[in-house]
Amino acid sequence: MENSLDAPIYMPAEQFAAPIRQPRALNTHDVAIADLMAIAGVKETILKQIPAMNFLMKIPDMQPHLGNLTLWDLVHIGLMKEDGISAIDQQLATLEKSR
């Protein structure tokens, strides 16, 4: 144990400000699937355009990725088609205007 490295002990922060999520425009390019599905009205739009999304959200292996993947990520890996995603973006733009 003579050659082991010890991690330094850091003192707790005296003033910690929890991060605050900044408002941003909703879109399918950079908003996670889980975040979109949690917004009232958006989930229904997504399920209308992509009926298979209800099935995808129930797959246990998919659960950890819903907070990281966007709908466009699903297009790039071949699980979704671009036309349905474009319709969702139009609906999100309409929703943004009403906010």
C-alpha positions in Angstrom: 0.0 0.0 0.0 3.0 2.3 0.0 2.5 3.2 -3.6 -1.2 3.8 -3.5 -2.7 7.2 -4.3 -5.1 8.9 -2.0 -7.8 11.1 -3.4 -7.7 14.6 -1.9 -10.3 15.5 0.6 -12.3 18.6 -0.5 -14.2 20.7 1.9 -17.9 21.1 1.2 -18.9 24.2 -0.8 -20.0 27.0 1.4 -22.4 28.4 -1.1 -24.0 26.1 -3.6 -26.6 27.3 -6.1 -28.5 24.5 -7.7 -28.6 24.6 -11.5 -31.7 26.2 -13.0 -33.0 25.0 -16.4 -33.1 27.9 -18.8 -36.2 28.2 -21.0 -35.6 27.3 -24.6 -37.6 26.7 -27.7 -39.2 23.3 -28.0 -38.1 21.2 -30.9 -37.3 17.6 -31.9 -33.6 18.2 -32.5 -32.3 19.0 -29.0 -35.1 18.3 -26.5 -35.1 14.8 -25.0 -37.9 12.5 -25.7 -38.8 12.2 -22.0 -38.9 16.0 -21.7 -41.3 16.3 -24.7 -43.5 13.5 -23.5 -43.9 15.2 -20.1 -45.5 18.3 -21.7 -49.2 18.4 -21.8 -50.5 18.2 -25.4 -47.1 17.3 -26.9 -47.4 13.6 -25.9 -50.7 13.3 -27.7 -49.1 14.9 -30.8 -46.1 12.6 -30.7 -48.3 9.5 -30.3 -50.5 10.7 -33.2 -47.6 11.1 -35.5 -45.6 8.1 -34.2 -47.9 5.5 -32.8 -44.9 3.1 -32.2 -43.6 5.6 -29.6 -46.0 4.2 -27.0 -44.4 0.8 -27.6 -40.8 2.1 -27.6 -41.3 3.9 -24.3 -42.3 0.6 -22.6 -39.2 -1.3 -23.7 -37.0 -1.7 -20.5 -33.8 -1.3 -22.4 -35.0 2.0 -23.9 -36.0 3.6 -20.5 -32.5 4.8 -19.5 -32.1 6.6 -22.9 -35.3 8.5 -23.0 -33.7 11.4 -21.1 -30.8 11.6 -23.6 -32.2 10.7 -27.0 -34.2 13.1 -29.1 -36.7 12.2 -31.8 -34.2 13.1 -34.4 -31.8 10.6 -32.9 -34.4 7.9 -33.6 -34.6 9.1 -37.2 -30.8 8.8 -37.6 -30.7 5.3 -36.3 -33.6 4.3 -38.5 -36.4 3.8 -36.0 -38.5 6.8 -37.2 -39.3 8.6 -40.4 -38.5 12.2 -41.0 -42.0 13.3 -42.1 -43.7 12.5 -38.8 -41.0 14.4 -36.9 -41.4 17.5 -39.1 -45.1 17.5 -38.3 -44.3 17.4 -34.6 -41.9 20.3 -35.0 -44.7 22.3 -36.6 -47.0 21.5 -33.7 -44.2 22.5 -31.2 -43.8 25.8 -33.0 -47.5 26.5 -32.6 -47.3 25.6 -28.9 -44.4 27.9 -28.4 -46.3 30.9 -29.8 -49.1 30.3 -27.4 -46.8 30.3 -24.3 
